[in-house]
Amino acid sequence: MANDAHLIDDKPAVLRVSYLGETPRNGRVVPLAQCDAPTVPGAVLLAVLSDGAFNVDLAGYVPFFFSPDMDGWAPLLPGSVVPVLPPQPSLSGVAVRRVEVRVERRQNPSQHLVAVPGEGSSYDAVAAATPRAAVSSVTDGYFGIGIYCPKHPHNVGTLWRSAHQMGASFLYTVGTRNPWASSADTIKAWRSVPAWRYSAWGDFLAAAPFQAKLVAVEFGPVGGVALAEFEHPERAIYLLGAEDHGLPDHIVRACHCCVHIESEREESFNVAVAGSIVMYDRLIKRSRGHSRAKEDPPPGVAA
């Protein structure tokens, strides 16, 4: 195993690594040699990540470490000073100090790679410290997704998590049916995907982004275009209906287009599942470059 000087077998301090979307308990663990220090250098952790213990492709994934001071995840850079978290009992009853690291798939590979300790590994310090919006191409467009009068707050949380995973720019709800304060957002997607609440349909329309297409999402062949054939607009605002009543007809008519999700059964999809399907369809089609709907330029802008 390369860089095994950083790993030992007889000290109660570990490095635990999980991928975005999985719980830390399901992460992989190795012992750390720097178990007596309150911190570990970022360069040491990057070396361990890239060696045989984890074999993380640092050109394709961005690592973050948990910072108690910020109560969240910070980019793991070679110069980072990473805290060792206080001991917690393991399943065997042994108190274990740990360093928590989470890795996330890189959204936009960068050309600014710097060497880190380890054999044949490289790490993009610039991209790791730069917000996604700053490194994304302006030609990629954007999208938001929301629910009209959601019935269950946990569906808002699940959709929020999927929106984070699929690269949404924002989340929203229309109506005051529930506060969704207890939404099931287990990965704290609100840290990277903002959300807005609009009390009425008119309030939402008044605040809708400039030159964005409103896309109503329906279930079954009720009109509009089948999702399989749909060309996603460059700038899209997807609107899902409530779990029990769907979208009112006047709201569907107010949207620029309507897309329906086909299925083998008559029962409707869970609203968060339906939204996740639409976002995944957009992600796959646009990443392959064959679903860029041609749109008229904004007024006063040459085509």
SEGU-209735 format. One record per residue: residue in three letters; x negated, y, z negated of N, C-alpha, C in turn. Coordinates in steps of 0.02 Angstrom, whole numbers, padded with zeros to 5 digits, always signed. Each point is the difference from the previous one (the first is absolute). Layout:
BEGIN
ALAXYZXYZXYZ ...
END
This chain:
BEGIN
MET-00042-00059+00000+00042+00059+00000-00044+00062+00000 ALA+00011+00047+00045-00040+00060+00004+00016+00045-00059 ASN-00052+00040-00023+00009+00048-00053+00025-00031-00064 ASP-00020-00063-00014+00027-00033-00059-00031+00026-00064 ALA-00048+00050+00005-00027+00031-00061+00054+00039-00036 HIS+00053+00019+00035+00053+00038-00031+00052-00045-00033 LEU-00007-00066+00008+00050-00046-00025-00030-00046-00053 ILE+00037-00013-00054-00022-00046-00051+00059-00043-00021 ASP-00013-00049-00039+00052-00047-00019+00018+00002-00074 ASP-00039+00036-00041+00009-00006-00072+00015+00066-00035 LYS+00026+00049+00035+00017+00064-00030+00073+00016+00012 PRO+00035+00028-00051+00072+00013+00006+00017+00066+00034 ALA-00026+00010+00059+00019+00058+00041+00006-00025+00072 VAL+00054+00019+00034+00013-00027+00066+00019+00056+00048 LEU-00011-00013+00063+00026+00041+00054+00059-00037+00030 ARG+00058+00032+00000+00060-00030+00029+00020+00040+00062 VAL+00008-00035+00056+00015+00032+00064+00067-00026+00026 SER+00044+00046+00017+00065-00019+00030+00010+00042+00062 TYR+00041-00027+00045+00018+00037+00060+00064+00038-00012 LEU+00007+00056+00036+00060+00041-00007+00062-00042+00013 GLY+00047+00003-00048+00062-00038+00008+00004-00061-00045 GLU-00058-00023-00026+00001-00057-00045-00015+00024-00071 THR+00025-00036-00049-00011+00019-00069-00072-00016-00020 PRO-00030+00040-00045-00068-00015-00022-00010-00071-00027 ARG+00053-00027-00032-00006-00068-00027-00016-00051+00054 ASN+00018+00015+00062-00014-00046+00055-00067+00015+00034 GLY-00037+00049-00026-00064+00018+00030-00054-00051-00015 ARG-00056+00008+00035-00058-00043-00011-00047+00032-00050 VAL-00034-00041-00041-00039+00025-00056-00070-00030+00002 VAL-00050+00043-00014-00069-00024-00011-00028+00036-00061 PRO-00045-00032-00038-00032+00034-00057-00047+00054+00025 LEU-00011+00051-00042-00046+00055+00015-00059-00001-00047 ALA-00059+00015+00027-00060+00002-00042-00002+00061-00044 GLN+00029+00057+00023-00001+00062-00039+00055+00001-00052 CYS+00005-00053-00039+00058-00007-00045-00007+00042-00063 ASP-00063+00021-00019-00009+00037-00061+00007+00075+00010 ALA+00003+00023+00061+00005+00071+00014+00073+00021+00006 PRO+00015+00064-00016+00069+00023+00006+00021+00013+00073 THR-00050+00005+00044+00014+00013+00070-00042-00044+00045 VAL+00020-00004+00063-00038-00038+00051-00009+00046+00061 PRO-00060+00003+00028-00009+00041+00060+00041-00025+00059 GLY+00027+00046+00039+00039-00019+00058-00040-00041+00050 ALA-00065+00016+00008-00041-00037+00047-00005-00074-00019 VAL-00002-00014-00065-00004-00070-00024+00065-00037+00019 LEU+00057+00033-00012+00063-00033+00016+00008-00010+00075 LEU-00021+00047+00041+00004-00008+00072-00042-00058+00024 ALA-00059-00009-00032-00043-00056+00018+00034-00066-00017 VAL+00032-00003-00059+00034-00061-00020+00059-00015+00047 LEU+00037+00052+00018+00057-00009+00045-00020-00030+00067 SER-00058+00020+00025-00020-00020+00067-00039-00066+00001 ASP-00017-00027-00059-00039-00062+00001+00047-00060+00000 GLY-00028-00058-00012+00038-00062+00007+00055-00009-00051 ALA-00001+00038-00056+00052-00009-00051+00068+00022+00026 PHE+00001+00054+00038+00064+00026+00027+00000+00004+00076 ASN-00057+00017+00029-00007+00004+00073+00052+00048+00029 VAL+00007+00059-00030+00046+00051+00025-00032+00036+00059 ASP+00035+00006+00054-00024+00036+00059+00009+00075-00014 LEU-00052+00034-00022+00005+00070-00018+00006+00046+00061 ALA-00009-00027+00059+00013+00040+00060+00074+00000+00017 GLY+00036-00050-00026+00071-00005+00015+00045+00014-00060 TYR-00029+00004-00060+00039+00012-00061-00032+00055-00041 VAL+00041+00037-00035-00022+00054-00044+00012-00022-00072 PRO-00052+00000-00043+00011-00020-00070+00014+00060-00045 PHE+00039-00011-00052+00016+00050-00050-00011-00032-00069 PHE-00017+00042-00049-00005-00026-00069+00051+00036-00043 PHE+00022-00035-00053+00049+00030-00045-00035+00047-00048 SER+00025+00062-00003-00027+00051-00044+00050+00016-00055 PRO-00014-00017-00063+00046+00018-00054+00009+00075-00007 ASP-00052+00038+00014+00005+00073-00007+00051+00029+00048 MET+00003-00028+00061+00048+00025+00050+00064-00041+00001 ASP+00001-00054-00040+00058-00045-00002+00019-00022+00071 GLY-00050-00020+00038+00012-00021+00069-00063-00026+00032 TRP+00003-00009+00067-00055-00030+00037-00040+00053+00036 ALA-00066-00003-00009-00046+00048+00031-00044-00036+00051 PRO-00021+00035+00053-00044-00032+00050-00065-00025-00032 LEU-00019-00060+00016-00062-00029-00025-00057+00018+00048 LEU-00044+00044-00022-00056+00024+00040-00066-00023-00031 PRO-00055+00000+00038-00064-00021-00029-00019+00039-00062 GLY+00019+00064-00003-00017+00041-00058+00052+00002-00055 SER+00052-00040+00007+00052-00001-00052-00026-00028-00066 VAL+00026+00028-00054-00014-00027-00067+00065-00034-00023 VAL+00001-00065+00002+00062-00038-00010+00005-00024-00072 PRO+00054+00017-00035+00006-00021-00070+00016-00074-00006 VAL-00027-00030-00052+00019-00068-00019+00058+00005-00049 LEU+00055-00029+00016+00061+00008-00040-00006-00040-00065 PRO+00036+00022-00052-00004-00033-00065+00019-00073+00003 PRO-00021-00040-00049+00015-00072+00001+00075-00013-00004 GLN+00020-00051+00036+00068-00026-00004-00003-00075-00003 PRO+00043-00031-00040-00002-00073-00005+00017-00033+00067 SER-00038-00050+00018+00015-00038+00060+00049-00056-00018 LEU+00019-00040+00050+00046-00055-00014-00030-00050-00048 SER-00067-00003-00001-00033-00047-00046-00008+00030-00070 GLY+00019+00065-00009-00006+00031-00065-00065+00038-00010 VAL-00046-00003+00048-00064+00035-00005+00009+00073+00023 ALA-00024+00047-00041+00004+00070+00018-00049+00015+00057 VAL+00024+00030+00052-00041+00012+00060+00002+00074+00019 ARG-00058+00030+00007-00005+00067+00028-00002-00007+00076 ARG+00027+00049+00035+00007-00010+00072-00006+00066+00039 VAL-00017-00008+00063+00003+00054+00049+00052-00020+00052 GLU+00049+00044+00011+00053-00014+00047-00015+00035+00067 VAL-00001-00040+00053-00011+00027+00068+00056-00025+00045 ARG+00025+00045+00040+00052-00018+00050-00025+00020+00069 VAL+00011-00043+00049-00022+00015+00068+00061+00007+00045 GLU-00005+00048+00046+00056+00016+00045-00027+00002+00070 ARG+00039-00027+00047-00021-00001+00070-00011+00071+00025 ARG-00057+00011+00034-00015+00066+00026+00048+00017+00056 GLN+00029+00060-00002+00048+00021+00050-00033+00026+00063 ASN-00055+00036-00007-00034+00031+00056-00074-00011-00007 PRO-00029-00052+00031-00072-00013-00006-00039+00062+00019 SER-00050+00017-00039-00040+00060+00011-00068-00018+00028 GLN-00032+00050+00030-00067-00010+00026-00052+00017-00052 HIS+00021+00027-00058-00047+00023-00050-00013-00056-00050 LEU-00041-00048+00019-00015-00056-00044-00067+00011-00034 VAL-00005-00016-00064-00062+00006-00036-00018-00067-00030 ALA-00065-00014-00007-00022-00064-00027+00012-00003-00075 VAL+00016-00060-00024+00006-00011-00072-00042-00061-00017 PRO-00019-00008-00063-00038-00059-00019+00038-00063+00019 GLY-00036-00047+00026+00032-00062+00022-00024-00019+00069 GLU+00008-00061+00018-00025-00024+00064+00051+00011+00054 GLY-00018+00042+00049+00043+00010+00058+00065+00034-00014 SER+00005+00039-00054+00063+00033-00016-00005+00074+00014 SER+00055+00032+00016+00003+00072+00010+00066+00025-00029 TYR+00001+00065-00015+00059+00027-00034+00012+00070+00023 ASP+00062+00017+00013+00021+00064+00025+00019+00045-00058 ALA-00050+00036-00026+00013+00043-00057+00043+00060+00018 VAL-00007+00024+00061+00039+00059+00021+00074-00017+00004 ALA+00016-00056+00032+00071-00018+00008+00032-00018-00066 ALA-00039-00031-00045+00028-00020-00065+00020+00060-00042 ALA-00037+00056+00008+00013+00059-00040+00046+00049+00035 THR+00022-00015+00061+00041+00046+00039+00071-00025+00002 PRO+00049+00044-00015+00070-00021+00005+00017-00025+00069 ARG+00048-00047+00004+00017-00029+00064+00022+00052+00051 ALA+00038+00049-00023+00026+00049+00047-00057+00039+00033 ALA-00057+00006-00034-00055+00038+00028-00038-00039+00053 VAL+00001-00067-00003-00037-00039+00048+00044-00028+00055 SER+00067+00009-00006+00044-00025+00052-00001+00046+00060 SER+00008-00029+00059+00003+00039+00061+00067+00036+00003 VAL-00002+00064+00022+00062+00039+00004+00046-00027+00055 THR-00027-00041+00044+00041-00027+00054+00039-00062-00022 ASP-00011-00023-00060+00034-00060-00024+00072+00013-00021 GLY+00019+00064-00008+00066+00015-00023+00009-00016-00074 TYR+00062-00005-00021+00015-00016-00070+00071-00027-00003 PHE+00017-00027-00058+00069-00021-00011+00017+00002-00074 GLY+00063+00010-00013+00027-00005-00067+00059-00048+00001 ILE+00020-00023-00058+00055-00048-00003+00040+00013-00064 GLY+00066-00009+00005+00041+00013-00059+00066-00038+00002 ILE+00038+00008-00054+00064-00035-00008+00055+00051-00015 TYR+00056-00010+00033+00059+00042-00013+00040-00031-00057 CYS+00008+00037-00055+00038-00022-00058-00018-00070-00023 PRO-00064-00012-00019-00020-00067-00022+00039-00021-00063 LYS+00016-00063-00002+00039-00027-00056-00044-00023-00057 HIS-00056-00033+00015-00042-00029-00051-00069+00034+00000 PRO-00023+00026-00057-00064+00035-00002-00059-00045+00017 HIS+00005-00066-00016-00058-00043+00014-00012-00007+00075 ASN+00052+00009+00041-00010-00003+00072-00039+00061+00024 VAL+00010+00057-00032-00039+00059+00017-00074-00013-00015 GLY-00013-00030-00059-00069-00015-00018-00033-00049+00048 THR+00037-00052+00020-00028-00049+00046-00014+00031+00068 LEU+00046+00042+00023-00012+00035+00064-00059+00047-00006 TRP-00008+00032-00057-00056+00045-00012-00066-00037+00006 ARG-00002-00059-00030-00061-00040+00004-00015-00020+00072 SER+00052-00021+00037-00011-00018+00070-00021+00061+00041 ALA+00028+00058-00015-00018+00061+00035-00075+00015-00009 HIS-00024-00011-00060-00071+00008-00014-00042-00049+00041 GLN+00021-00062+00001-00037-00052+00036-00001+00013+00075 MET+00055+00026+00028+00007+00007+00072-00021+00069+00026 GLY-00024+00044-00044-00026+00063+00023+00050+00056+00007 ALA+00056-00003-00035+00050+00054+00005-00028+00064-00030 SER+00023+00056+00026-00021+00065-00026+00040+00022-00060 PHE+00062-00022-00004+00042+00018-00057+00061-00045-00004 LEU+00033+00003-00058+00062-00036-00013+00052+00051-00022 TYR+00064-00016+00010+00052+00046-00022+00065-00039-00012 THR+00045+00031-00037+00068-00025-00008+00048+00058+00009 VAL+00060-00016+00022+00054+00049+00008+00058-00021-00045 GLY+00024+00047-00041+00054-00016-00045-00023-00004-00072 THR+00047+00001-00046-00015+00000-00072+00029-00061-00034 ARG+00002-00056+00035+00033-00059-00026-00036-00029-00061 ASN-00066+00001+00000-00037-00023-00059-00066+00037-00003 PRO-00031+00004-00057-00062+00039-00008-00063-00035+00025 TRP+00004-00066+00013-00057-00042+00018-00064+00016-00039 ALA+00008+00019-00064-00058+00012-00041-00036-00065-00019 SER+00038-00055-00002-00029-00064-00019-00013-00044+00060 SER-00016+00031+00057-00011-00038+00060-00060-00047-00008 ALA+00004-00057+00034-00050-00053-00008-00062+00014+00042 ASP-00037+00053-00019-00060+00019+00036-00060-00023-00040 THR-00020-00063+00008-00052-00030-00042-00070+00023+00018 ILE-00010+00030+00059-00067+00021+00020-00007+00076-00003 LYS+00048+00034-00031-00002+00073-00006-00009+00034+00068 ALA+00044-00018+00047-00004+00028+00067+00009+00075+00000 TRP+00032+00027-00052+00011+00072-00002-00065+00039-00002 ARG-00056-00032-00016-00064+00034+00001-00023+00017+00071 SER+00025-00035+00049-00023+00012+00069+00057+00013+00049 VAL+00061-00018-00018+00058+00012+00044+00050+00043-00038 PRO+00006+00064+00017+00048+00043-00036+00072-00019+00017 ALA+00045+00017-00046+00071-00015+00010+00042+00060-00018 TRP+00054+00009+00038+00046+00055-00012+00071-00026-00008 ARG+00039+00036-00040+00071-00015-00007+00041+00058+00025 TYR+00049-00014+00042+00046+00051+00025+00070-00018-00025 SER+00033+00049-00029+00065-00014-00030+00054-00009+00052 ALA-00009+00029+00059+00051-00004+00052-00032-00006+00068 TRP+00039-00026+00048-00024-00010+00069-00022+00066+00031 GLY+00037+00054-00012-00019+00065+00027-00066+00025-00026 ASP-00014-00014-00064-00065+00020-00028-00057-00037+00034 PHE+00011-00063+00014-00052-00039+00034-00012+00027+00071 LEU+00053+00014+00037-00008+00025+00068-00036+00067+00000 ALA+00014+00042-00049-00031+00066-00002-00075-00005-00013 ALA-00022-00054-00033-00070-00008-00017-00037-00049+00045 ALA+00035-00027+00051-00031-00050+00043-00061+00028+00036 PRO-00053-00039+00009-00060+00024+00033+00013+00023+00072 PHE-00039+00049+00022+00006+00028+00067-00014-00052+00054 GLN+00045-00004+00049-00008-00042+00059-00009-00074-00017 ALA+00028-00021-00056-00001-00072-00017+00067-00031+00021 LYS-00001-00062+00021+00060-00036+00022+00031-00037-00059 LEU+00065+00010-00010+00036-00037-00051+00023-00066+00030 VAL-00019-00055-00033+00016-00067+00025+00044-00036-00051 ALA+00063-00012+00018+00045-00038-00043-00016-00074+00007 VAL-00002-00035-00056-00014-00072-00001+00062-00037-00021 GLU+00026-00043+00043+00060-00037-00014-00014-00075+00003 PHE+00047-00038-00025-00007-00073+00001+00049-00029+00051 GLY-00025-00046+00041+00043-00034+00049+00012+00043+00061 PRO+00031-00027+00051+00011+00035+00063+00057+00050-00005 VAL-00009+00052-00040+00052+00050-00009-00011+00061+00044 GLY-00048-00002+00044-00016+00056+00042-00074+00016-00003 GLY-00022+00042+00045-00070+00018+00001-00042-00053+00033 VAL-00064+00002-00013-00049-00042+00033-00023-00055-00048 ALA-00007-00061+00025-00027-00053-00041-00072+00017-00019 LEU-00018-00015-00062-00067+00018-00025-00055-00029+00045 ALA+00010-00059+00026-00050-00032+00042-00015+00041+00062 GLU+00049+00038+00024-00008+00040+00061-00012+00074-00014 PHE+00000+00018-00062-00003+00071-00018-00070+00029+00006 GLU-00006+00059+00030-00063+00037+00002+00001+00053-00054 HIS-00043-00008-00048-00001+00044-00057-00025+00070+00019 PRO+00036+00052-00019-00023+00068+00014-00066+00014-00035 GLU-00037+00046+00028-00064+00019-00032+00012+00029-00069 ARG+00052+00041-00006+00019+00030-00065+00071-00024-00015 ALA+00005-00044-00048+00065-00033-00013+00019+00006-00073 ILE+00065+00010-00012+00028-00001-00067+00054-00054+00000 TYR-00015-00057-00031+00046-00057-00001+00049+00007-00058 LEU+00064-00014+00014+00051+00007-00051+00038-00066-00006 LEU+00000-00027-00060+00035-00063-00016+00063+00015-00038 GLY+00050-00043+00008+00063+00009-00035+00000-00032-00068 ALA+00049+00017-00040+00008-00029-00067+00012-00075+00006 GLU-00017-00036-00055+00005-00072+00000+00071-00025+00012 ASP+00050+00039-00024+00069-00024+00004+00041+00032+00056 HIS-00018+00062+00020+00042+00034+00049-00036+00019+00065 GLY-00065-00009+00002-00037+00018+00060+00000+00074+00014 LEU-00007+00020+00063-00001+00070+00019+00069+00021+00026 PRO+00026+00057-00023+00063+00025+00028-00008+00016+00075 ASP+00055-00006+00036-00002+00011+00072-00025+00070+00019 HIS+00020+00051-00039-00020+00068+00019-00076+00010-00009 ILE-00030-00037-00045-00072+00005-00009-00037-00036+00056 VAL+00026-00058+00020-00030-00036+00056+00002+00044+00063 ARG+00056+00034+00011+00007+00043+00059-00047+00060-00004 ALA-00018+00021-00060-00044+00057-00007-00073-00017+00012 CYS-00016-00064+00000-00070-00021+00012-00016+00001+00075 HIS-00063+00007+00016-00021+00001+00070+00007-00068+00033 CYS-00010-00053-00039+00007-00067+00028+00017-00048-00056 CYS+00022-00059+00021+00020-00052-00048-00032-00066+00020 VAL-00025-00035-00049-00032-00065+00013+00034-00051-00046 HIS+00011-00060+00027+00029-00052-00042-00046-00060-00003 ILE+00004-00034-00058-00043-00058-00013+00040-00063+00012 GLU-00023-00040+00046+00035-00062+00016-00019-00055-00049 SER+00044-00048-00008-00013-00057-00045+00042-00059+00022 GLU-00014-00057-00031+00037-00062+00015+00063-00006-00041 ARG+00006+00038-00054+00057-00006-00045+00039+00066-00001 GLU+00061-00002-00027+00043+00058-00002-00013+00045-00060 GLU-00027-00030-00054-00011+00040-00060-00052+00054+00013 SER+00009+00057-00034-00046+00056+00011-00066-00011-00037 PHE-00052+00035+00023-00064-00001-00034+00003+00043-00063 ASN-00041-00016-00048-00013+00047-00054-00028+00064+00030 VAL+00019+00058-00027-00019+00063+00032-00075+00010+00000 ALA-00035-00021-00052-00072+00007-00002-00033-00047+00050 VAL+00028-00060+00008-00026-00047+00049+00010+00027+00071 ALA+00060+00028+00013+00013+00029+00066-00050+00055+00016 GLY-00012+00044-00049-00048+00054+00012-00070-00026+00011 SER-00019-00053-00036-00066-00029+00009-00008-00031+00069 ILE+00054-00031+00025-00003-00030+00067-00011+00055+00053 VAL+00036+00055-00007-00006+00055+00048-00071+00029-00002 MET-00026+00011-00059-00067+00028-00005-00053-00047+00027 TYR+00008-00065-00012-00048-00048+00027+00004-00001+00076 ASP+00060+00004+00028+00007+00002+00072-00035+00060+00029 ARG+00007+00058-00033-00034+00060+00023-00076-00009-00003 LEU-00023-00026-00056-00072-00009-00009-00030-00044+00054 ILE+00032-00057+00014-00027-00047+00049+00003+00029+00070 LYS+00056+00029+00019+00007+00026+00068-00048+00058+00013 ARG-00005+00047-00047-00042+00058+00012-00074-00017-00007 SER-00017-00049-00041-00071-00020-00004-00023-00033+00064 ARG+00047-00030+00036-00017-00031+00064+00007+00048+00059 GLY+00025+00060-00014+00000+00052+00050+00053-00006+00054 HIS+00054-00039-00012+00050-00005+00053+00069+00021-00024 SER+00002+00044-00050+00065+00025-00022-00005+00072-00020 ARG-00020+00041+00048-00004+00072-00013+00051+00035+00044 ALA+00057+00013-00028+00054+00030+00038-00020+00070+00023 LYS+00012+00015+00063-00015+00066+00026+00051+00049-00027 GLU-00025+00057-00023+00043+00049-00030-00011+00069+00030 ASP+00051+00042-00002-00007+00068+00024-00043+00038-00050 PRO-00043+00046+00026-00041+00040-00047+00043+00051-00036 PRO-00023+00024-00057+00037+00052-00035+00009+00062+00044 PRO+00050+00041-00013+00010+00061+00039-00061+00044+00001 GLY-00019+00024+00059-00057+00043+00007-00066-00035+00006 VAL+00000-00067-00002-00062-00038+00005-00001-00036+00067 ALA-00056+00008+00037-00004-00030+00066-00006-00075-00006 ALA+00030-00035+00048-00002-00072+00000-00069-00025+00020 
END
